[in-house]
Amino acid sequence: MERMIIFCMLFFCSSMALTAAPHKIAKYKQLLKTIKLLETTVKDKDVELLHTPENPVDGCLFTAVTCFQNGTLKLQPENSQVNSTFTQTIRVLKRFTFSDPGKCESSCESYEKKTPKEFLKSFEKLIKKVIR
């Protein structure tokens, strides 16, 4: 009887672990769609260049995501017609969390500055790296 209870508990725990992973992947895929939407509505000329993390090491992923989130707050809509969509998209990116703080020596300011579209392309590459 004890073996049966232990087996059931192990089965339940393992099934919960398996269902958690697809939820995170779906969340990251939604984030990718959000970034792609933002790429089409962001102003790319006569704007502030943004610190753009590229190819961060695994321990620096949290720092890189934080840099991207801070950078998205500085983005501007391409025109007033896309302003509401743009604002809503920025809100989605601000709420995104990455749970692995890691240990990182670099800061946002240590990364090269790039245009908003290049910045978003790098953010997209980072999220794809996290999914894999």
C-alpha positions as a printed Julia matrix, in Angstrom:
132×3 Matrix{Float64}:
  0.0    0.0     0.0
  2.81   2.42    0.89
  4.51   1.7    -2.42
  1.32   2.52   -4.27
  0.97   5.87   -2.48
  4.62   6.74   -3.17
  4.19   5.75   -6.83
  1.09   7.94   -7.14
  2.89  10.89   -5.55
  5.87  10.5    -7.9
  3.56  10.22  -10.89
  1.65  13.35   -9.87
  4.85  15.37   -9.27
  6.4   14.32  -12.58
  3.24  15.15  -14.51
  3.16  18.62  -12.91
  6.77  19.23  -13.92
  6.01  18.25  -17.51
  3.05  20.61  -17.77
  5.02  23.57  -16.41
  7.57  23.56  -19.26
  5.07  23.97  -22.15
  3.44  26.9   -20.33
  6.77  28.75  -20.16
  7.52  28.02  -23.81
  4.09  29.36  -24.78
  4.8   32.48  -22.73
  8.12  33.01  -24.52
  6.52  32.45  -27.93
  3.9   35.07  -27.1
  6.72  37.4   -26.11
  8.36  36.82  -29.52
  5.12  37.79  -31.26
  4.96  40.92  -29.13
  8.52  41.9   -30.07
  7.78  41.35  -33.78
  4.69  43.53  -33.5
  6.75  46.22  -31.83
  9.35  46.09  -34.62
  6.71  47.22  -37.12
  5.52  50.17  -35.02
  8.75  51.54  -33.52
 10.34  54.79  -34.64
 13.85  54.11  -35.91
 15.12  57.48  -37.13
 16.19  60.45  -35.03
 15.89  58.5   -31.78
 18.14  57.62  -28.87
 20.42  54.62  -29.44
 19.94  51.84  -26.9
 22.35  49.57  -25.06
 21.88  46.24  -26.81
 23.02  42.98  -25.2
 24.18  40.5   -27.81
 25.11  36.9   -27.13
 25.16  37.17  -23.33
 26.61  34.21  -21.48
 24.14  32.04  -19.57
 24.82  33.7   -16.22
 24.01  37.1   -17.71
 20.6   36.32  -19.21
 18.74  38.01  -16.36
 20.85  41.15  -16.74
 20.32  41.13  -20.52
 16.53  40.78  -20.16
 16.53  43.62  -17.62
 18.51  45.8   -20.06
 16.0   45.05  -22.8
 13.07  45.87  -20.53
 14.64  49.18  -19.52
 15.42  49.93  -23.16
 11.87  49.3   -24.31
 10.73  52.14  -22.05
 12.8   54.5   -24.21
 11.25  53.36  -27.5
  8.9   55.69  -29.35
  5.99  54.91  -31.69
  6.54  55.49  -35.38
  3.49  57.77  -35.6
  0.41  58.76  -33.63
 -1.8   56.22  -35.43
  0.04  53.27  -33.85
  0.41  54.89  -30.42
 -2.27  52.84  -28.58
 -1.01  49.51  -29.98
  2.53  50.55  -29.22
  1.74  51.49  -25.61
 -0.12  48.22  -25.01
  2.79  46.23  -26.46
  5.3   48.0   -24.21
  3.15  47.1   -21.18
  3.32  43.41  -22.12
  7.12  43.56  -22.33
  7.39  45.34  -18.96
  5.45  42.55  -17.22
  7.7   39.81  -18.58
  9.88  38.21  -15.91
 12.91  35.97  -16.17
 13.5   33.97  -13.03
 17.2   33.08  -13.15
 19.23  36.02  -11.74
 22.58  34.27  -12.21
 25.87  36.01  -11.53
 26.93  38.55  -14.07
 29.83  40.94  -14.11
 28.53  43.19  -16.89
 25.97  46.0   -16.73
 23.65  47.45  -19.35
 26.05  50.27  -20.05
 28.77  47.81  -21.05
 26.82  46.8   -24.18
 27.09  48.58  -27.51
 24.38  51.11  -28.44
 22.21  50.33  -31.46
 19.1   51.58  -33.23
 15.68  50.54  -31.9
 15.07  47.99  -34.69
 18.49  46.37  -34.11
 17.75  46.45  -30.38
 14.47  44.56  -30.9
 16.13  42.03  -33.26
 18.68  41.27  -30.52
 15.89  40.95  -27.93
 14.17  38.48  -30.25
 17.38  36.42  -30.6
 17.78  36.36  -26.82
 14.25  35.03  -26.28
 14.83  32.35  -28.95
 18.0   31.35  -27.08
 16.02  31.07  -23.82
 13.42  28.83  -25.51
 16.05  26.34  -26.69
